[in-house]
Amino acid sequence: MELNISELKDACFQVARNTLWKMKPVDLSEIQFHAEKLYKIAMRHIELLQESGEDPNLVIRAVHYLEQTHAIPPVGKDTRWFDNTLEALIELACPNSILRNEGFAFLDDLIKGIRKHYKDQET
């Protein structure tokens, strides 16, 4: 599967715009510069997915998820949260670890949360 680069760049821009949002105007070049940093981080994760034969566009979907849930102004220009959270989301979607009972219990919690999202979507 081929990566949709323009969609990835757009998703990273949306995250940058959300995290740099203030009550006053933010210079577009500042948002674009930050978006480029996020894009480079996302590309590192894509390389790992491609090496394991996974759909690289999964990263785009994860970035959109972050934009809607965790991309908030208090994180500002910090990119560590983005890198770490993206890594965790990718691990959930494409497991690369061996879990024991405690880990599976959390996966059950995730399934419940996902079902709730779908149920809320239907109403």
N, C-alpha and C positions, 0 to 999 in steps of 0.2 A: 504494500500500500504506500502511496506517495504522500509525503507531508504537504499540507496546505500552508505554505510559509506566510502568505498574506493574512490568513485567518489567525495564525499564531501571533504575528506582529500586532494585529488588531486587538487580540485578547490581552496581550501584554500592555498595550497602550491603555486599555480600559482599567486594568489593575493599577497602572501608574497614575492615571487620572484620579481614581478613587483614593489612593493613598496620599496623594499630594493635595487633595481638595482642602480648601480653606474658605473662610468667610469673605475672602478678598480674591481678586483674580490671580491666577497662577500663570506664569509665562509658559506658553506652549512649548518652547524649546527645552524648558526644564522637565516637562512631562515626557517629551520625546527622548531626552537623554536617559531618564530613568527607565522608560519603556525598553530602550535598547539594552540596558543592563539586565532587565528581567528576561528579555528575549534570549540573551546569551546563556543565562542560567537554564532556561527551558530547553535550549538546544543541547546542553550537556545531558539532560535527562532523556532527550529523544535519542541520542546516540546509544545510550544503554538499552533502550527499548528495541531499537533496530537490531542491535547485536543479538538480542534474544528472540528475534522474529516477531515482535509485537507490533501492533498498529501505532505508528508514531503520532497519529492524530489524537490518541488518547490524552496526550499532554495538553492539547488545545482544550479538550473538554474539561480537564482538571483545572486549567487556568481560568476558564469561564466559571467553573464552580468557585474557585477562590475569589474571583471578582465579585461574585454575588454573596459570598459568606464572610470572608476574612480580610478583604482589601479595604481597610478603614484608615482614616487619617492618622490615628496615633502611631501607626508603623512608619509613616513618612517615607524617607529615602532608604531605610534599612532594607536590605535584600535577604538577610539571613532567614527571616520568617518565611519568605517566598520559597527559597531553596529547600528548607527543611520540611515545610508543609507539602510542597509539591512531591518531594521524595516519599513522604508518608502516604499520600494519596495514590501514588503510582504503586507502592508496595501493596496497598490494599487491592488495587485493581489487577495487578500482575504479581502475585506472591512469589517471593524469592527466598523466603525463610521457612523454617520448620517450626510449627507451633505445638505447644503443649495445651493441656486443658484450660489454663487461665487465658491463653490467647484466643482459644476457640470461644470462650464465654464472651469475650468482647466482640467477636465477629457476630455472635447471636444478637448482641445489642445493636450492632450496625444494621443487621437485617431488619430488626424492628423499626429502626429509624427510617430506613429506606422505604419500608412498607407504609409508614406514616406519611412520608412525602408523597408517595403515589396516591394514597387514599385522599389526602388533602387536595391533590391535583384534580381528582375526579369530581370533587364537590364544587 
